[in-house]
Amino acid sequence: MSKILQHWDIFCRVVDNYGDAAVCWRLARQLAIEHGLKVRLWVDEQSVLPQLDPRVSNQTSMQSVDGVDIRPWQALDAEPPHPGDVAIEAFGCGLPERYTQAMAQRTPSTLWITLEYLSAESWVGGHHGLPSPHPRLPVQRHFFFPGFDAGTGGLLREQGLLEQRDAFQADSSARATLWKDLGFPPPSADALTVSLFAYENPAVFELLGVWAAGKQPVVAAIPDSRLRPEVAAFFGASMVADGTSLSRGQLEARFIPFLSQPRYEQLLWSCDWNFVRGEDSFVRAQWAARPLVWHIYPQQEGAHRAKLNAFLDRYLVGLHPETAAAMRTLWATWNGDAHELSASWEALVRNRKFLEDHSLAWASRLASMGDLAGNLVHFCISKVQ
């Protein structure tokens, strides 16, 4: 690591979910642990971090965990800013004006990285790494795009993650311990296990009905999320506490708490199918190498549909056309299109072994492109040498 790029600042604003903070927390920890950097994470709502990592305290505004100094965004209003060598503006959150002024006055000036949202759209590779001149200040600013192709920044992946996944998935006692810790016995050997994490979604009533009426037992883990009240309503309940199990037909729904990042990782590894949302859980489900369904964050005028289809255009390559069509239909239905869900689900379950092989090959291909934190470090070094 270049000695002139030792101090990094990451800025994060929490919008309306945990995703932005989850990505920034993973990135900050990886930069500190694996690259030996001094990292400060500036976040406007620190209360979300203990949900992601219980080692983070709600009782103090300034603390250090895994080498990451956690700072409240508001503290920059009260103290003179001392910019780092690199400043990461996550997801268009902007940087405080006092901080940007100090960046420009620093010698050398701070390298400004605009970390963008993940997208599989074809234009991403052409924009990744491009300079973004500031209209007033003499600072270097560049776009950095996560992505699924070699010409992008790749995806967040810690060292040894895939080896940890393989060991966990091969260890039945580890999976049993996870379920026990969540307050439930391990699912029966003949059950299909599913994790269900999503935004509000009217399609959930049809999906749960298909599972309840199916031939195979389904055990669905329902972490605390905006979807949970709708799942409870399917069973005629209004409020459901963590540790509760509700059943109808072949379906058993297990209501579990919002999990820390390591625990959620294990849940994804334990399940046969994973329904995920946003960006962070979407990426982690891909590393889990299990069939997945993505509930993309809805945007105005349907802009999210282009992102959804762009990903599927890549992800479905190599699947049998009928299986690929069923997957595309299921994802479209889950994201608001008016399609009948049961036929596509049944077709995918019949081809589960092919989908599992496909998911593992997809994760291996993504891993061959390096990881986002490492790619980001190398990119920044290239801009100062």
Disulfide bonds with the S-S distance in Angstrom:
none
